[in-house]
Amino acid sequence: MKPRLVLIEWNDSHSYNEWHRDNPARTPLKCISVGYLMYNGKKVKTVAGHVAQDFQQRGAEMSIPASAITRISHLVVKR
């Protein structure tokens, strides 16, 4: 079955690697990822940004915890 192209909106954590005097983050970092939904589990969703025509090879794959996802939109590909 061909994976669906999706846009996933999700919340991530902030981090600072250097000394700073800024106020600490008060809201999660809002992120958007677009890719083919390769795995649609209850605990995690995995998207791939690059896929071969047969979907057997893929790159730029990322797994996002389902608890961090705020919305998933299915995108339409017109050829």
N, CA, C and O atoms as a Tripos MOL2 file, in Angstrom:
@<TRIPOS>MOLECULE
protein
  316   315    79     0     0
PROTEIN
NO_CHARGES

@<TRIPOS>ATOM
      1 N           0.8340   -1.1880    0.0000 N.3       1 MET1
      2 CA          0.0000    0.0000    0.0000 C.3       1 MET1
      3 C           0.8770    1.2490    0.0000 C.2       1 MET1
      4 O           1.8620    1.3200    0.7350 O.2       1 MET1
      5 N           0.5260    2.2100   -0.8060 N.am      2 LYS2
      6 CA          1.2810    3.4450   -0.9350 C.3       2 LYS2
      7 C           1.0580    4.3360    0.2910 C.2       2 LYS2
      8 O          -0.0890    4.6150    0.6400 O.2       2 LYS2
      9 N           2.1400    4.7930    0.9590 N.am      3 PRO3
     10 CA          1.9900    5.6840    2.1080 C.3       3 PRO3
     11 C           1.3800    7.0230    1.6900 C.2       3 PRO3
     12 O           1.5810    7.4810    0.5650 O.2       3 PRO3
     13 N           0.6470    7.6340    2.5880 N.am      4 ARG4
     14 CA          0.0130    8.9250    2.3210 C.3       4 ARG4
     15 C           0.9630   10.0630    2.6610 C.2       4 ARG4
     16 O           1.7470    9.9750    3.6060 O.2       4 ARG4
     17 N           0.8810   11.1330    1.8760 N.am      5 LEU5
     18 CA          1.6500   12.3380    2.1400 C.3       5 LEU5
     19 C           0.9040   13.1460    3.2030 C.2       5 LEU5
     20 O          -0.2870   13.4190    3.0570 O.2       5 LEU5
     21 N           1.6120   13.5290    4.2790 N.am      6 VAL6
     22 CA          0.9620   14.2190    5.3890 C.3       6 VAL6
     23 C           1.7720   15.4350    5.8350 C.2       6 VAL6
     24 O           2.9730   15.5400    5.5870 O.2       6 VAL6
     25 N           1.0760   16.3360    6.4920 N.am      7 LEU7
     26 CA          1.6840   17.4510    7.2090 C.3       7 LEU7
     27 C           1.3620   17.2100    8.6830 C.2       7 LEU7
     28 O           0.1950   17.0960    9.0570 O.2       7 LEU7
     29 N           2.3930   17.1340    9.5090 N.am      8 ILE8
     30 CA          2.2070   16.8750   10.9350 C.3       8 ILE8
     31 C           2.6290   18.1080   11.7250 C.2       8 ILE8
     32 O           3.7430   18.6060   11.5680 O.2       8 ILE8
     33 N           1.7300   18.5930   12.5750 N.am      9 GLU9
     34 CA          2.0510   19.6850   13.4910 C.3       9 GLU9
     35 C           2.2940   19.0560   14.8550 C.2       9 GLU9
     36 O           1.5010   18.2350   15.3160 O.2       9 GLU9
     37 N           3.4010   19.4470   15.5050 N.am     10 TRP10
     38 CA          3.7680   18.8090   16.7600 C.3      10 TRP10
     39 C           4.5560   19.7610   17.6430 C.2      10 TRP10
     40 O           5.1030   20.7580   17.1730 O.2      10 TRP10
     41 N           4.6050   19.4410   18.9250 N.am     11 ASN11
     42 CA          5.3130   20.2580   19.9060 C.3      11 ASN11
     43 C           6.6230   19.5880   20.2940 C.2      11 ASN11
     44 O           6.6800   18.3760   20.5030 O.2      11 ASN11
     45 N           7.6690   20.3940   20.3870 N.am     12 ASP12
     46 CA          8.9840   19.8910   20.7670 C.3      12 ASP12
     47 C           9.4950   20.6860   21.9610 C.2      12 ASP12
     48 O           8.8890   21.6780   22.3660 O.2      12 ASP12
     49 N          10.6050   20.2440   22.5140 N.am     13 SER13
     50 CA         11.2140   20.9450   23.6420 C.3      13 SER13
     51 C          12.1980   21.9990   23.1420 C.2      13 SER13
     52 O          12.6990   21.9150   22.0210 O.2      13 SER13
     53 N          12.4660   22.9900   23.9880 N.am     14 HIS14
     54 CA         13.4930   23.9970   23.7160 C.3      14 HIS14
     55 C          14.7850   23.5400   24.3800 C.2      14 HIS14
     56 O          14.7550   22.7830   25.3510 O.2      14 HIS14
     57 N          15.9110   23.9940   23.8630 N.am     15 SER15
     58 CA         17.1690   23.7270   24.5500 C.3      15 SER15
     59 C          18.1420   24.8780   24.2940 C.2      15 SER15
     60 O          18.1010   25.5250   23.2480 O.2      15 SER15
     61 N          19.0010   25.1130   25.2560 N.am     16 TYR16
     62 CA         20.0710   26.1060   25.1380 C.3      16 TYR16
     63 C          21.3780   25.3980   25.4390 C.2      16 TYR16
     64 O          21.4810   24.6770   26.4310 O.2      16 TYR16
     65 N          22.3660   25.5950   24.6020 N.am     17 ASN17
     66 CA         23.6540   24.9490   24.7960 C.3      17 ASN17
     67 C          24.7050   25.8840   25.3760 C.2      17 ASN17
     68 O          25.8160   25.4530   25.6840 O.2      17 ASN17
     69 N          24.3660   27.1460   25.5250 N.am     18 GLU18
     70 CA         25.3180   28.1260   26.0130 C.3      18 GLU18
     71 C          24.7240   28.8720   27.2010 C.2      18 GLU18
     72 O          23.5210   28.8010   27.4510 O.2      18 GLU18
     73 N          25.5700   29.5830   27.9260 N.am     19 TRP19
     74 CA         25.0850   30.4310   29.0030 C.3      19 TRP19
     75 C          24.1930   31.5140   28.4220 C.2      19 TRP19
     76 O          24.4670   32.0360   27.3420 O.2      19 TRP19
     77 N          23.1320   31.8520   29.1310 N.am     20 HIS20
     78 CA         22.2490   32.9120   28.6580 C.3      20 HIS20
     79 C          21.4950   33.5160   29.8250 C.2      20 HIS20
     80 O          21.4700   32.9540   30.9210 O.2      20 HIS20
     81 N          20.8710   34.6820   29.5800 N.am     21 ARG21
     82 CA         20.0920   35.3770   30.6000 C.3      21 ARG21
     83 C          18.6400   35.5540   30.1750 C.2      21 ARG21
     84 O          17.8760   36.2640   30.8290 O.2      21 ARG21
     85 N          18.2660   34.9100   29.0880 N.am     22 ASP22
     86 CA         16.8870   35.0090   28.6120 C.3      22 ASP22
     87 C          15.9400   34.3460   29.6060 C.2      22 ASP22
     88 O          16.3500   33.5280   30.4290 O.2      22 ASP22
     89 N          14.6830   34.7120   29.5140 N.am     23 ASN23
     90 CA         13.6710   34.0370   30.3220 C.3      23 ASN23
     91 C          13.5350   32.5990   29.8480 C.2      23 ASN23
     92 O          13.7080   32.3300   28.6590 O.2      23 ASN23
     93 N          13.2330   31.6760   30.7370 N.am     24 PRO24
     94 CA         13.0270   30.2940   30.2950 C.3      24 PRO24
     95 C          11.7900   30.1790   29.4050 C.2      24 PRO24
     96 O          10.8540   30.9700   29.5240 O.2      24 PRO24
     97 N          11.7950   29.2070   28.5310 N.am     25 ALA25
     98 CA         10.6620   28.9830   27.6290 C.3      25 ALA25
     99 C           9.4040   28.6930   28.4350 C.2      25 ALA25
    100 O           9.4440   27.9820   29.4390 O.2      25 ALA25
    101 N           8.2890   29.2510   27.9810 N.am     26 ARG26
    102 CA          7.0270   29.0580   28.6770 C.3      26 ARG26
    103 C           6.0180   28.2690   27.8420 C.2      26 ARG26
    104 O           4.9530   27.8890   28.3290 O.2      26 ARG26
    105 N           6.3640   28.0360   26.6000 N.am     27 THR27
    106 CA          5.4960   27.2620   25.7090 C.3      27 THR27
    107 C           6.3710   26.2930   24.9150 C.2      27 THR27
    108 O           7.5660   26.5330   24.7440 O.2      27 THR27
    109 N           5.7830   25.2090   24.4350 N.am     28 PRO28
    110 CA          6.5710   24.2840   23.6120 C.3      28 PRO28
    111 C           6.9180   24.9140   22.2630 C.2      28 PRO28
    112 O           6.2640   25.8570   21.8180 O.2      28 PRO28
    113 N           7.9260   24.3940   21.6410 N.am     29 LEU29
    114 CA          8.3400   24.8320   20.3170 C.3      29 LEU29
    115 C           7.4140   24.1750   19.2980 C.2      29 LEU29
    116 O           7.3820   22.9490   19.2000 O.2      29 LEU29
    117 N           6.6660   24.9630   18.5430 N.am     30 LYS30
    118 CA          5.7300   24.4130   17.5600 C.3      30 LYS30
    119 C           6.4840   24.0740   16.2770 C.2      30 LYS30
    120 O           7.1930   24.9160   15.7260 O.2      30 LYS30
    121 N           6.3290   22.8480   15.8110 N.am     31 CYS31
    122 CA          7.0490   22.3530   14.6370 C.3      31 CYS31
    123 C           6.0680   21.8260   13.5920 C.2      31 CYS31
    124 O           4.9440   21.4350   13.9070 O.2      31 CYS31
    125 N           6.5260   21.8260   12.3400 N.am     32 ILE32
    126 CA          5.7530   21.2710   11.2330 C.3      32 ILE32
    127 C           6.6720   20.3660   10.4250 C.2      32 ILE32
    128 O           7.7860   20.7560   10.0720 O.2      32 ILE32
    129 N           6.2060   19.1660   10.1370 N.am     33 SER33
    130 CA          6.9530   18.2240    9.3040 C.3      33 SER33
    131 C           6.0460   17.7410    8.1770 C.2      33 SER33
    132 O           4.8540   17.5070    8.3790 O.2      33 SER33
    133 N           6.6270   17.5970    6.9910 N.am     34 VAL34
    134 CA          5.8940   17.0890    5.8320 C.3      34 VAL34
    135 C           6.6440   15.8820    5.3030 C.2      34 VAL34
    136 O           7.8650   15.9170    5.1560 O.2      34 VAL34
    137 N           5.9120   14.8120    5.0180 N.am     35 GLY35
    138 CA          6.5340   13.6230    4.4700 C.3      35 GLY35
    139 C           5.5180   12.5220    4.2800 C.2      35 GLY35
    140 O           4.3260   12.6960    4.5350 O.2      35 GLY35
    141 N           6.0130   11.3870    3.8280 N.am     36 TYR36
    142 CA          5.1470   10.2230    3.6510 C.3      36 TYR36
    143 C           5.0380    9.4860    4.9750 C.2      36 TYR36
    144 O           6.0480    9.1990    5.6180 O.2      36 TYR36
    145 N           3.8160    9.1800    5.3820 N.am     37 LEU37
    146 CA          3.5650    8.4880    6.6390 C.3      37 LEU37
    147 C           3.9150    7.0150    6.4690 C.2      37 LEU37
    148 O           3.1350    6.2380    5.9190 O.2      37 LEU37
    149 N           5.1040    6.6420    6.9520 N.am     38 MET38
    150 CA          5.6070    5.2820    6.7800 C.3      38 MET38
    151 C           5.1320    4.3530    7.8820 C.2      38 MET38
    152 O           5.0190    3.1440    7.6770 O.2      38 MET38
    153 N           4.8510    4.9220    9.0660 N.am     39 TYR39
    154 CA          4.3620    4.1150   10.1870 C.3      39 TYR39
    155 C           3.3760    4.9620   10.9750 C.2      39 TYR39
    156 O           3.6710    6.1010   11.3360 O.2      39 TYR39
    157 N           2.1950    4.3960   11.2390 N.am     40 ASN40
    158 CA          1.1280    5.1150   11.9300 C.3      40 ASN40
    159 C           0.7390    4.3390   13.1890 C.2      40 ASN40
    160 O          -0.3480    3.7680   13.2670 O.2      40 ASN40
    161 N           1.6370    4.3270   14.1640 N.am     41 GLY41
    162 CA          1.3930    3.5910   15.3950 C.3      41 GLY41
    163 C           0.6590    4.4200   16.4330 C.2      41 GLY41
    164 O           0.4670    5.6240   16.2610 O.2      41 GLY41
    165 N           0.2500    3.7660   17.5120 N.am     42 LYS42
    166 CA         -0.4330    4.4660   18.6040 C.3      42 LYS42
    167 C           0.5180    5.3560   19.3870 C.2      42 LYS42
    168 O           0.1120    6.4020   19.8930 O.2      42 LYS42
    169 N           1.7910    4.9480   19.4920 N.am     43 LYS43
    170 CA          2.7590    5.6980   20.2880 C.3      43 LYS43
    171 C           3.6860    6.5790   19.4700 C.2      43 LYS43
    172 O           4.2710    7.5270   19.9940 O.2      43 LYS43
    173 N           3.8230    6.2690   18.1830 N.am     44 VAL44
    174 CA          4.7430    7.0270   17.3410 C.3      44 VAL44
    175 C           4.2450    7.0430   15.8990 C.2      44 VAL44
    176 O           3.6410    6.0800   15.4260 O.2      44 VAL44
    177 N           4.5070    8.1470   15.2120 N.am     45 LYS45
    178 CA          4.2290    8.2800   13.7770 C.3      45 LYS45
    179 C           5.5870    8.5360   13.1090 C.2      45 LYS45
    180 O           6.3680    9.3580   13.5880 O.2      45 LYS45
    181 N           5.8660    7.8360   12.0090 N.am     46 THR46
    182 CA          7.1380    7.9940   11.3090 C.3      46 THR46
    183 C           6.8860    8.5170    9.9030 C.2      46 THR46
    184 O           6.1070    7.9410    9.1440 O.2      46 THR46
    185 N           7.5580    9.6260    9.5620 N.am     47 VAL47
    186 CA          7.4440   10.2130    8.2310 C.3      47 VAL47
    187 C           8.8120   10.1820    7.5480 C.2      47 VAL47
    188 O           9.8510   10.2870    8.2000 O.2      47 VAL47
    189 N           8.7900   10.0370    6.2320 N.am     48 ALA48
    190 CA         10.0110   10.0720    5.4240 C.3      48 ALA48
    191 C           9.8880   11.2240    4.4410 C.2      48 ALA48
    192 O           8.8830   11.3450    3.7390 O.2      48 ALA48
    193 N          10.9080   12.0690    4.3900 N.am     49 GLY49
    194 CA         10.9060   13.2240    3.4940 C.3      49 GLY49
    195 C          11.2560   12.8850    2.0630 C.2      49 GLY49
    196 O          10.8770   13.6050    1.1390 O.2      49 GLY49
    197 N          11.9680   11.8060    1.8740 N.am     50 HIS50
    198 CA         12.3900   11.3930    0.5320 C.3      50 HIS50
    199 C          12.0780    9.9150    0.3630 C.2      50 HIS50
    200 O          12.3970    9.1110    1.2380 O.2      50 HIS50
    201 N          11.4580    9.5490   -0.7540 N.am     51 VAL51
    202 CA         11.1430    8.1450   -1.0170 C.3      51 VAL51
    203 C          11.4600    7.8090   -2.4660 C.2      51 VAL51
    204 O          11.3500    8.6530   -3.3550 O.2      51 VAL51
    205 N          11.8590    6.5510   -2.6890 N.am     52 ALA52
    206 CA         12.0260    6.0580   -4.0550 C.3      52 ALA52
    207 C          10.6410    5.7700   -4.6200 C.2      52 ALA52
    208 O           9.6730    5.6520   -3.8680 O.2      52 ALA52
    209 N          10.5460    5.6600   -5.9080 N.am     53 GLN53
    210 CA          9.2490    5.4800   -6.5670 C.3      53 GLN53
    211 C           8.4910    4.2670   -6.0400 C.2      53 GLN53
    212 O           7.2620    4.2910   -5.9720 O.2      53 GLN53
    213 N           9.2060    3.2060   -5.6670 N.am     54 ASP54
    214 CA          8.5290    2.0040   -5.1800 C.3      54 ASP54
    215 C           8.3300    2.0190   -3.6520 C.2      54 ASP54
    216 O           7.7910    1.0640   -3.0920 O.2      54 ASP54
    217 N           8.7580    3.0840   -2.9840 N.am     55 PHE55
    218 CA          8.6420    3.2800   -1.5330 C.3      55 PHE55
    219 C           9.4620    2.2720   -0.7280 C.2      55 PHE55
    220 O           9.3060    2.1930    0.4910 O.2      55 PHE55
    221 N          10.3330    1.5010   -1.3830 N.am     56 GLN56
    222 CA         11.1610    0.5390   -0.6540 C.3      56 GLN56
    223 C          12.3780    1.2280   -0.0280 C.2      56 GLN56
    224 O          12.8830    0.7780    1.0010 O.2      56 GLN56
    225 N          12.8460    2.3140   -0.6450 N.am     57 GLN57
    226 CA         13.9650    3.0670   -0.0910 C.3      57 GLN57
    227 C          13.4680    4.4430    0.3120 C.2      57 GLN57
    228 O          12.6190    5.0360   -0.3540 O.2      57 GLN57
    229 N          14.0130    4.9370    1.4130 N.am     58 ARG58
    230 CA         13.5750    6.2540    1.8800 C.3      58 ARG58
    231 C          14.7030    6.9310    2.6500 C.2      58 ARG58
    232 O          15.6320    6.2770    3.1270 O.2      58 ARG58
    233 N          14.6040    8.2390    2.7590 N.am     59 GLY59
    234 CA         15.5950    9.0190    3.4970 C.3      59 GLY59
    235 C          14.9140   10.1270    4.2810 C.2      59 GLY59
    236 O          13.7220   10.3900    4.1190 O.2      59 GLY59
    237 N          15.6920   10.7640    5.1250 N.am     60 ALA60
    238 CA         15.2010   11.8410    5.9900 C.3      60 ALA60
    239 C          13.9760   11.3870    6.7830 C.2      60 ALA60
    240 O          12.9600   12.0800    6.8440 O.2      60 ALA60
    241 N          14.1000   10.2080    7.3860 N.am     61 GLU61
    242 CA         12.9990    9.6320    8.1470 C.3      61 GLU61
    243 C          13.0520   10.1340    9.5880 C.2      61 GLU61
    244 O          14.1250   10.2300   10.1840 O.2      61 GLU61
    245 N          11.8900   10.4490   10.1360 N.am     62 MET62
    246 CA         11.8130   10.9240   11.5090 C.3      62 MET62
    247 C          10.6000   10.3230   12.1940 C.2      62 MET62
    248 O           9.5130   10.2630   11.6180 O.2      62 MET62
    249 N          10.7940    9.8760   13.4340 N.am     63 SER63
    250 CA          9.6960    9.3580   14.2460 C.3      63 SER63
    251 C           9.3180   10.4080   15.2860 C.2      63 SER63
    252 O          10.1780   10.9430   15.9850 O.2      63 SER63
    253 N           8.0250   10.6930   15.3770 N.am     64 ILE64
    254 CA          7.5120   11.7160   16.2820 C.3      64 ILE64
    255 C           6.6000   11.0330   17.2960 C.2      64 ILE64
    256 O           5.6980   10.2940   16.9010 O.2      64 ILE64
    257 N           6.8110   11.2620   18.6000 N.am     65 PRO65
    258 CA          5.9130   10.6750   19.5900 C.3      65 PRO65
    259 C           4.4720   11.1440   19.3560 C.2      65 PRO65
    260 O           4.2290   12.3360   19.1630 O.2      65 PRO65
    261 N           3.5370   10.2220   19.3740 N.am     66 ALA66
    262 CA          2.1290   10.5690   19.1340 C.3      66 ALA66
    263 C           1.6230   11.5800   20.1620 C.2      66 ALA66
    264 O           0.7600   12.4020   19.8530 O.2      66 ALA66
    265 N           2.1550   11.5210   21.3800 N.am     67 SER67
    266 CA          1.7180   12.4490   22.4270 C.3      67 SER67
    267 C           2.1130   13.8980   22.1330 C.2      67 SER67
    268 O           1.5400   14.8200   22.7120 O.2      67 SER67
    269 N           3.0890   14.1090   21.2350 N.am     68 ALA68
    270 CA          3.5270   15.4600   20.8810 C.3      68 ALA68
    271 C           2.7600   16.0360   19.6960 C.2      68 ALA68
    272 O           2.8390   17.2350   19.4300 O.2      68 ALA68
    273 N           2.0200   15.1930   18.9830 N.am     69 ILE69
    274 CA          1.3240   15.6240   17.7620 C.3      69 ILE69
    275 C           0.0290   16.3360   18.0990 C.2      69 ILE69
    276 O          -0.7840   15.8440   18.8820 O.2      69 ILE69
    277 N          -0.1530   17.5160   17.4900 N.am     70 THR70
    278 CA         -1.3830   18.2840   17.7040 C.3      70 THR70
    279 C          -2.3480   18.1680   16.5340 C.2      70 THR70
    280 O          -3.5550   18.3400   16.7030 O.2      70 THR70
    281 N          -1.8140   17.8720   15.3300 N.am     71 ARG71
    282 CA         -2.6950   17.7230   14.1690 C.3      71 ARG71
    283 C          -1.9580   17.0320   13.0300 C.2      71 ARG71
    284 O          -0.7640   17.2460   12.8200 O.2      71 ARG71
    285 N          -2.6980   16.1970   12.2970 N.am     72 ILE72
    286 CA         -2.1870   15.5720   11.0780 C.3      72 ILE72
    287 C          -3.1470   15.9110    9.9460 C.2      72 ILE72
    288 O          -4.3510   15.6780   10.0500 O.2      72 ILE72
    289 N          -2.6010   16.4680    8.8560 N.am     73 SER73
    290 CA         -3.4040   16.7950    7.6730 C.3      73 SER73
    291 C          -2.9100   15.9560    6.5060 C.2      73 SER73
    292 O          -1.7070   15.8860    6.2530 O.2      73 SER73
    293 N          -3.8220   15.3250    5.8020 N.am     74 HIS74
    294 CA         -3.4540   14.5450    4.6150 C.3      74 HIS74
    295 C          -3.3700   15.4910    3.4310 C.2      74 HIS74
    296 O          -4.2680   16.3030    3.2100 O.2      74 HIS74
    297 N          -2.2870   15.3850    2.6680 N.am     75 LEU75
    298 CA         -2.0630   16.2440    1.5130 C.3      75 LEU75
    299 C          -2.3690   15.4880    0.2320 C.2      75 LEU75
    300 O          -2.2180   14.2680    0.1690 O.2      75 LEU75
    301 N          -2.7960   16.2130   -0.7820 N.am     76 VAL76
    302 CA         -3.1570   15.6120   -2.0680 C.3      76 VAL76
    303 C          -2.0380   15.9020   -3.0640 C.2      76 VAL76
    304 O          -1.6080   17.0460   -3.2140 O.2      76 VAL76
    305 N          -1.5710   14.8440   -3.7470 N.am     77 VAL77
    306 CA         -0.5530   14.9870   -4.7700 C.3      77 VAL77
    307 C          -1.2220   14.9200   -6.1260 C.2      77 VAL77
    308 O          -1.8630   13.9220   -6.4570 O.2      77 VAL77
    309 N          -1.0790   15.9810   -6.9190 N.am     78 LYS78
    310 CA         -1.6470   15.9840   -8.2660 C.3      78 LYS78
    311 C          -0.5210   15.7280   -9.2470 C.2      78 LYS78
    312 O           0.5400   16.3480   -9.1800 O.2      78 LYS78
    313 N          -0.7740   14.8000  -10.1640 N.am     79 ARG79
    314 CA          0.2510   14.4640  -11.1740 C.3      79 ARG79
    315 C          -0.2580   14.8020  -12.5460 C.2      79 ARG79
    316 O           0.4470   14.5970  -13.5340 O.2      79 ARG79
@<TRIPOS>BOND
     1     1     2 1
     2     2     3 1
     3     3     4 2
     4     3     5 am
     5     5     6 1
     6     6     7 1
     7     7     8 2
     8     7     9 am
     9     9    10 1
    10    10    11 1
    11    11    12 2
    12    11    13 am
    13    13    14 1
    14    14    15 1
    15    15    16 2
    16    15    17 am
    17    17    18 1
    18    18    19 1
    19    19    20 2
    20    19    21 am
    21    21    22 1
    22    22    23 1
    23    23    24 2
    24    23    25 am
    25    25    26 1
    26    26    27 1
    27    27    28 2
    28    27    29 am
    29    29    30 1
    30    30    31 1
    31    31    32 2
    32    31    33 am
    33    33    34 1
    34    34    35 1
    35    35    36 2
    36    35    37 am
    37    37    38 1
    38    38    39 1
    39    39    40 2
    40    39    41 am
    41    41    42 1
    42    42    43 1
    43    43    44 2
    44    43    45 am
    45    45    46 1
    46    46    47 1
    47    47    48 2
    48    47    49 am
    49    49    50 1
    50    50    51 1
    51    51    52 2
    52    51    53 am
    53    53    54 1
    54    54    55 1
    55    55    56 2
    56    55    57 am
    57    57    58 1
    58    58    59 1
    59    59    60 2
    60    59    61 am
    61    61    62 1
    62    62    63 1
    63    63    64 2
    64    63    65 am
    65    65    66 1
    66    66    67 1
    67    67    68 2
    68    67    69 am
    69    69    70 1
    70    70    71 1
    71    71    72 2
    72    71    73 am
    73    73    74 1
    74    74    75 1
    75    75    76 2
    76    75    77 am
    77    77    78 1
    78    78    79 1
    79    79    80 2
    80    79    81 am
    81    81    82 1
    82    82    83 1
    83    83    84 2
    84    83    85 am
    85    85    86 1
    86    86    87 1
    87    87    88 2
    88    87    89 am
    89    89    90 1
    90    90    91 1
    91    91    92 2
    92    91    93 am
    93    93    94 1
    94    94    95 1
    95    95    96 2
    96    95    97 am
    97    97    98 1
    98    98    99 1
    99    99   100 2
   100    99   101 am
   101   101   102 1
   102   102   103 1
   103   103   104 2
   104   103   105 am
   105   105   106 1
   106   106   107 1
   107   107   108 2
   108   107   109 am
   109   109   110 1
   110   110   111 1
   111   111   112 2
   112   111   113 am
   113   113   114 1
   114   114   115 1
   115   115   116 2
   116   115   117 am
   117   117   118 1
   118   118   119 1
   119   119   120 2
   120   119   121 am
   121   121   122 1
   122   122   123 1
   123   123   124 2
   124   123   125 am
   125   125   126 1
   126   126   127 1
   127   127   128 2
   128   127   129 am
   129   129   130 1
   130   130   131 1
   131   131   132 2
   132   131   133 am
   133   133   134 1
   134   134   135 1
   135   135   136 2
   136   135   137 am
   137   137   138 1
   138   138   139 1
   139   139   140 2
   140   139   141 am
   141   141   142 1
   142   142   143 1
   143   143   144 2
   144   143   145 am
   145   145   146 1
   146   146   147 1
   147   147   148 2
   148   147   149 am
   149   149   150 1
   150   150   151 1
   151   151   152 2
   152   151   153 am
   153   153   154 1
   154   154   155 1
   155   155   156 2
   156   155   157 am
   157   157   158 1
   158   158   159 1
   159   159   160 2
   160   159   161 am
   161   161   162 1
   162   162   163 1
   163   163   164 2
   164   163   165 am
   165   165   166 1
   166   166   167 1
   167   167   168 2
   168   167   169 am
   169   169   170 1
   170   170   171 1
   171   171   172 2
   172   171   173 am
   173   173   174 1
   174   174   175 1
   175   175   176 2
   176   175   177 am
   177   177   178 1
   178   178   179 1
   179   179   180 2
   180   179   181 am
   181   181   182 1
   182   182   183 1
   183   183   184 2
   184   183   185 am
   185   185   186 1
   186   186   187 1
   187   187   188 2
   188   187   189 am
   189   189   190 1
   190   190   191 1
   191   191   192 2
   192   191   193 am
   193   193   194 1
   194   194   195 1
   195   195   196 2
   196   195   197 am
   197   197   198 1
   198   198   199 1
   199   199   200 2
   200   199   201 am
   201   201   202 1
   202   202   203 1
   203   203   204 2
   204   203   205 am
   205   205   206 1
   206   206   207 1
   207   207   208 2
   208   207   209 am
   209   209   210 1
   210   210   211 1
   211   211   212 2
   212   211   213 am
   213   213   214 1
   214   214   215 1
   215   215   216 2
   216   215   217 am
   217   217   218 1
   218   218   219 1
   219   219   220 2
   220   219   221 am
   221   221   222 1
   222   222   223 1
   223   223   224 2
   224   223   225 am
   225   225   226 1
   226   226   227 1
   227   227   228 2
   228   227   229 am
   229   229   230 1
   230   230   231 1
   231   231   232 2
   232   231   233 am
   233   233   234 1
   234   234   235 1
   235   235   236 2
   236   235   237 am
   237   237   238 1
   238   238   239 1
   239   239   240 2
   240   239   241 am
   241   241   242 1
   242   242   243 1
   243   243   244 2
   244   243   245 am
   245   245   246 1
   246   246   247 1
   247   247   248 2
   248   247   249 am
   249   249   250 1
   250   250   251 1
   251   251   252 2
   252   251   253 am
   253   253   254 1
   254   254   255 1
   255   255   256 2
   256   255   257 am
   257   257   258 1
   258   258   259 1
   259   259   260 2
   260   259   261 am
   261   261   262 1
   262   262   263 1
   263   263   264 2
   264   263   265 am
   265   265   266 1
   266   266   267 1
   267   267   268 2
   268   267   269 am
   269   269   270 1
   270   270   271 1
   271   271   272 2
   272   271   273 am
   273   273   274 1
   274   274   275 1
   275   275   276 2
   276   275   277 am
   277   277   278 1
   278   278   279 1
   279   279   280 2
   280   279   281 am
   281   281   282 1
   282   282   283 1
   283   283   284 2
   284   283   285 am
   285   285   286 1
   286   286   287 1
   287   287   288 2
   288   287   289 am
   289   289   290 1
   290   290   291 1
   291   291   292 2
   292   291   293 am
   293   293   294 1
   294   294   295 1
   295   295   296 2
   296   295   297 am
   297   297   298 1
   298   298   299 1
   299   299   300 2
   300   299   301 am
   301   301   302 1
   302   302   303 1
   303   303   304 2
   304   303   305 am
   305   305   306 1
   306   306   307 1
   307   307   308 2
   308   307   309 am
   309   309   310 1
   310   310   311 1
   311   311   312 2
   312   311   313 am
   313   313   314 1
   314   314   315 1
   315   315   316 2
@<TRIPOS>SUBSTRUCTURE
     1 MET1         2 RESIDUE 1 A MET
     2 LYS2         6 RESIDUE 1 A LYS
     3 PRO3        10 RESIDUE 1 A PRO
     4 ARG4        14 RESIDUE 1 A ARG
     5 LEU5        18 RESIDUE 1 A LEU
     6 VAL6        22 RESIDUE 1 A VAL
     7 LEU7        26 RESIDUE 1 A LEU
     8 ILE8        30 RESIDUE 1 A ILE
     9 GLU9        34 RESIDUE 1 A GLU
    10 TRP10       38 RESIDUE 1 A TRP
    11 ASN11       42 RESIDUE 1 A ASN
    12 ASP12       46 RESIDUE 1 A ASP
    13 SER13       50 RESIDUE 1 A SER
    14 HIS14       54 RESIDUE 1 A HIS
    15 SER15       58 RESIDUE 1 A SER
    16 TYR16       62 RESIDUE 1 A TYR
    17 ASN17       66 RESIDUE 1 A ASN
    18 GLU18       70 RESIDUE 1 A GLU
    19 TRP19       74 RESIDUE 1 A TRP
    20 HIS20       78 RESIDUE 1 A HIS
    21 ARG21       82 RESIDUE 1 A ARG
    22 ASP22       86 RESIDUE 1 A ASP
    23 ASN23       90 RESIDUE 1 A ASN
    24 PRO24       94 RESIDUE 1 A PRO
    25 ALA25       98 RESIDUE 1 A ALA
    26 ARG26      102 RESIDUE 1 A ARG
    27 THR27      106 RESIDUE 1 A THR
    28 PRO28      110 RESIDUE 1 A PRO
    29 LEU29      114 RESIDUE 1 A LEU
    30 LYS30      118 RESIDUE 1 A LYS
    31 CYS31      122 RESIDUE 1 A CYS
    32 ILE32      126 RESIDUE 1 A ILE
    33 SER33      130 RESIDUE 1 A SER
    34 VAL34      134 RESIDUE 1 A VAL
    35 GLY35      138 RESIDUE 1 A GLY
    36 TYR36      142 RESIDUE 1 A TYR
    37 LEU37      146 RESIDUE 1 A LEU
    38 MET38      150 RESIDUE 1 A MET
    39 TYR39      154 RESIDUE 1 A TYR
    40 ASN40      158 RESIDUE 1 A ASN
    41 GLY41      162 RESIDUE 1 A GLY
    42 LYS42      166 RESIDUE 1 A LYS
    43 LYS43      170 RESIDUE 1 A LYS
    44 VAL44      174 RESIDUE 1 A VAL
    45 LYS45      178 RESIDUE 1 A LYS
    46 THR46      182 RESIDUE 1 A THR
    47 VAL47      186 RESIDUE 1 A VAL
    48 ALA48      190 RESIDUE 1 A ALA
    49 GLY49      194 RESIDUE 1 A GLY
    50 HIS50      198 RESIDUE 1 A HIS
    51 VAL51      202 RESIDUE 1 A VAL
    52 ALA52      206 RESIDUE 1 A ALA
    53 GLN53      210 RESIDUE 1 A GLN
    54 ASP54      214 RESIDUE 1 A ASP
    55 PHE55      218 RESIDUE 1 A PHE
    56 GLN56      222 RESIDUE 1 A GLN
    57 GLN57      226 RESIDUE 1 A GLN
    58 ARG58      230 RESIDUE 1 A ARG
    59 GLY59      234 RESIDUE 1 A GLY
    60 ALA60      238 RESIDUE 1 A ALA
    61 GLU61      242 RESIDUE 1 A GLU
    62 MET62      246 RESIDUE 1 A MET
    63 SER63      250 RESIDUE 1 A SER
    64 ILE64      254 RESIDUE 1 A ILE
    65 PRO65      258 RESIDUE 1 A PRO
    66 ALA66      262 RESIDUE 1 A ALA
    67 SER67      266 RESIDUE 1 A SER
    68 ALA68      270 RESIDUE 1 A ALA
    69 ILE69      274 RESIDUE 1 A ILE
    70 THR70      278 RESIDUE 1 A THR
    71 ARG71      282 RESIDUE 1 A ARG
    72 ILE72      286 RESIDUE 1 A ILE
    73 SER73      290 RESIDUE 1 A SER
    74 HIS74      294 RESIDUE 1 A HIS
    75 LEU75      298 RESIDUE 1 A LEU
    76 VAL76      302 RESIDUE 1 A VAL
    77 VAL77      306 RESIDUE 1 A VAL
    78 LYS78      310 RESIDUE 1 A LYS
    79 ARG79      314 RESIDUE 1 A ARG
